[in-house]
Each structure stands twice: as structure tokens, then as C-alpha cells.
Amino acid sequence: MKIHTYKQTHSQAFSDARRWLLDFPETAEDFPFGPDVAVFKVKGKMYATLAAEKIAKQSKQSQSVEIPFITRNADQVHEYRMNLKCDPQEAIMLRDVFSAVMPGYHMNKQHWNTVKLDGSLPQGELKRMIHNSYMLVVNKLPKKDQVSILLHL
């Protein structure tokens, strides 16, 4: 059995995640926390955040230490991550299975996970997690809003 170790560039994983988030019906992107944190909402209810955080450059001596979920170039260093809503039991399971998944940063840790977009999480799993986050929020909307959204899925 061959195991595939697919790794994307960090910025590509960020771009893909943003595209997948925006593909859902009635999704709006907003920046209430500043330009580095996008908030994705359906009918005004948040289901994801996507962040590109600038990290201070390191000295030459410390640059030899590799941090796996950041992107470096000549001008800047970025860490890419997203917060996704999650069923509490599944949230714990995902944290146990994937090193890129941790309790939600600045969120209710029972209902949110933070996912490092370091390329280690399979694309299919990330898409599934985004879909689940979206559906958790849609399922709490009034029935008339749910019907209009589900017709477009």
C-alpha cells in the first residue's frame, strides 16, 4: 500500500482554503478584526476565520530552527491558520489525530478548532472540516433561511 505525503506550499493552502470558504452559498467575507483576519459568515453568523499573521523576522542564528507552519520570503514571514466550528466530540478527536489541529485560538475551545495551514492536513479532510463548520451554522438558522441555502448546495 502506497502512502501519499502531499504537501502544498503554505500560501497555496491559504488561497485554496479561502476559495473553498467563499464557494458556499450566502457566504460573506468581512474583516472586523483588521486586514490580517478574514471572517466568513453565512446569513450574518460566523462559521470560519482565516488569518495570515506576520511574524517578526528571526536573527541568522535562530533562522536555522524551522517552524513547520510558516512561510518565509525576503520581505516577510507569515503563519497561516483558520478557525472552524466543530462538534465538541469531533473537535477532540481531530486534535488527537492531526497535529495541525488544536483548540480554537481566541474562540470557545469546546466548539472551535484552529487549523494550521501547513500542508500537513489532507485537502479532503480540510474541505470536510470546512463543510461541517458551515453546516453547523446553517442548521441553527431559521428554517426559511436553511431551505434557501440548502437548495443551492
PyMOL commands that set and color helices and strands:
alter all, ss='L'
color gray80, all
select helices_A, chain A and resi 10-22+62-64+88-97+123-138+143-150
alter helices_A, ss='H'
color red, helices_A
select strands_A, chain A and resi 27-30+37-42+45-54+70-72+77-85+101-103+112-116
alter strands_A, ss='S'
color yellow, strands_A
deselect
rebuild
show_as cartoon
